[in-house]
Amino acid sequence: EAGVDVRQGTVAWGLFPQRPTAAWIDGAVAGLADEDNAWLLRFKQVIVAAGRRDMGLAFDGWDRPGVMGVTAAHRLATVYEALECKHAVLIGSDTQALVSAHALTGKSVHIAAIVEQAGQVRGDPALLQSLVEQGAQVLTGHVISGTTGDAFGVQRITVVALDEAGGHVSGSSREIHCDTVLLGVAAIPAIELVEATGVSTSFQAERGGH
């Protein structure tokens, strides 16, 4: 009603300011695309509200199908109803990770375990208790060391215990059968579009990243 042109189903794939290496750009333009076309749209000002994304975690077999961010899994299950998952392990335990894991249980996903590097779960106790009552085992002072499976996906993971100082593997390990690994260790701001404009960025830990 205010005259705003709302484009649903449209992605912004780039923001391009005019600069010496891009003299062909007449002012600042945004690269947009939908299912049928890609085009450039000139703008004077832009507000980037791209949100945040799950932080990745490197371990043996991290690139195997079935390893994904917990927020991505949440959206696949609740928005697109396209998550093929029956038994999952959650890596990380902050409140947002527990919220997403709890939502997945409503989509017939069994949370087999919650693996937390710290000595105690960091998230909401009520959410944790609900997941435990539904069969989730809690492994604090543990980290994931790898996944086992095939080209089609994860079949189980190996977790190892840390020593009392929390910095070194103690040697104790166990296997957990699952088909999905949910990475909920942290969320970081999605700044790729902002970076594309060439603006300066800085790392600010208190705000969650760059």
N, C-alpha and C positions, 0 to 999 in steps of 0.2 A: 504493500500500500504506500510505502514511502518512496517507491521508485527504484528499489534495489533489484538488480538482475540476479536471481538466485539460480546457480547452475549445479544441480544435483548430478551424481554419477560422473563428476568431472575431477580430474587430478591435475595439480600444478606440478609439472616436472622440471621447472627451472625459472629462475628470476635473473634477468640480464640487464644490468645498467649499461649505459653508453660509456665506453672507455677507449683509449687509443688502440687496443687490440681487437676492438669490436666496433669499428667505425660504422659498420652497416646498420647498427641499431639506432633508430631515430628516437632517442629518449630511452626511458626504461620500459621493458616489456616483460610480461609473464608468459611462460610456455604452458599451454593448457591442452588437455586431451580428454576425449570421451570415447565411447565405444566405436565411434565412426570416424572421427577426425582429430587432427592435432593442429593447433594454431597459436599465434602470438597475439597478445592483448596488451596495448599500451596502458601504462598507469603512471600517476604522479606520486602516489603514496601506496604502500602495501602494509597490511597487518598480517604477520605470520603467526598463526595459532595452531601449529602442527602437533602440539602436545608432546608426548614422550614415548619412548619405546623400551622394551625389555633389554637389559644389558646381556650380551652374550658371555659365554664361559667356555674356555678351551680345556678339553680333556680328551682322552683317547676315545674316539668314536663319537665326538660331538657333532660331526657332520652327517651322522646316520639318520635316515628318515625316522621321525618320531621324537626328535629332540627339538623343542621349540620354547619360545617365551610363554610364560603363563598367561600374559595378557592376550597374546595372539591366539592361544588355545581357547581362552574365554570368548573372544569375539567369534572365532570359527564355530564354536558350539552354540552360542546364544543368538548371534546375529545371522549367521549364514547356515546354521544347522548342518555343518560339513566337517565335523571333527570325528574321525574314526579312532576312538580311544575307549578302552575298557578298564585298563589298570594303569594308573599313572603314579609317578614319584615326583614330589615337589622338592626342588632344590632351593632353599631359602625359606624364610618364615616371617617376613614382615607382614603387617596387617593387610596391605594391598594384595600380596601373594595369597594370603589365607582367604581373603574375600573372593578372589578369582577361583581358587581351588574349591571353595564351598559352593560357588555357583555351578561348577562342573559336576558336583555330586547330584545336582538337580537334573543333569542331563545323562544320568546313568553311568557316570564315570566313578570308579572306585579309586580313591586316593590311598595307595598301599603304604606309603611312607612319606614323612617330612624330614628332610635332611638339612641340618643347620650346623654351620661351622662353629658358631659361638657356643658357649656353654649352656645357653638357654634360648628358648624360642623368643623372638623379638616382637611378635605380633599380638593381636588381641586375644586374651585368654579364653573368652567365650567362644570365639571362632575355632580356636585350637581344640577346645573341649568337644565341640560339635563334630569335628573331623575325627578325633580320637574315638568318639562313641560310634562312628560309622566304620571303624576298623583301621584307621591310619596309625601306624607305629611312628614314634617320634625318636629320631636319632640325632641328638645334640652332640657337639664335639666331633662331628663326622664331615667328610667331604666326599664327593663323587670322584672316582679315579678313572672310570671308563664305562662304556657300554659294550654289550655283546649282542650280536644279531646277524642279519644278512642284508642283502641289497634292498629288501622290502621293509626293513625297519628294526626297531629295538626289540629284543627279547628279554634282556635282563641287564641290570647294572651292578657294578661293584662299588661299594663305599668303604672307606677306610677311616679308622679312628685317629684322632690327633692326640698328642701327648697333653699333659696337664697344662703346659704353657700355651697350647693351642697353635703352635707354629710348625710342628713337625709330625709326620706320620708315625704312629706308634707301632705299626706292623699288623695290628688287628684289622681284619677285613671281613666283609660278608657280601653275599649276593642277594639281590631282590628281583624277583620276576615282575616285569612290567612291559607294556608296549609303548609307553610315552614317558619322556622326561620333561618336566615343566620347569623352566628356568625362572626363578623368582628372586634372584640374588639382589637385583637392583633395577631401578628404572632411570633412564637418562634422557635429557631433553633432546628432541629431534630438531637439530639446527641445520640440517643439510641445505634447505632452501635459503636460509640466512647466509650460510657460508658461500653459496653460489653467487651472491651479490658482491662478494669481495670485502665485506665489512670485517673489522677486526673482532676476534673472539678471545675470551680468556676462560680459564678453568676456575670455577667457583664451587668448591666442595659443598659449602653450606646450602647451595641452591641445586645441587644434584648433578653437576657436570659442567660442560662448556656452555 
